[in-house]
């Protein structure tokens, strides 16, 4: 999945990261989040769809530099992912993983 221009910059602001060296890791985390959502049956076709964007942000916060709060973010991500999966609003329209 292609990451829209400016998406990582927006994500960096949400996570409160200013270092450009974080860009590569956050890009990888976005890919991991999308794959984790795929496994749960949530097929992301638009990274900027509000719930998808929130889930990806929570995933990144759970896995990037928030040691004291990582479990809180991980639980919030899992709850949102599971709710999205059960909603039926994110079907696999393309016939394969990742939409």
Secondary structure as UniProt FT lines:
FT   TURN            5..6
FT   HELIX           7..15
FT   TURN            20..21
FT   HELIX           22..39
FT   TURN            40..41
FT   TURN            47..48
FT   HELIX           50..63
FT   TURN            67..69
FT   HELIX           70..87
FT   TURN            97..98
//
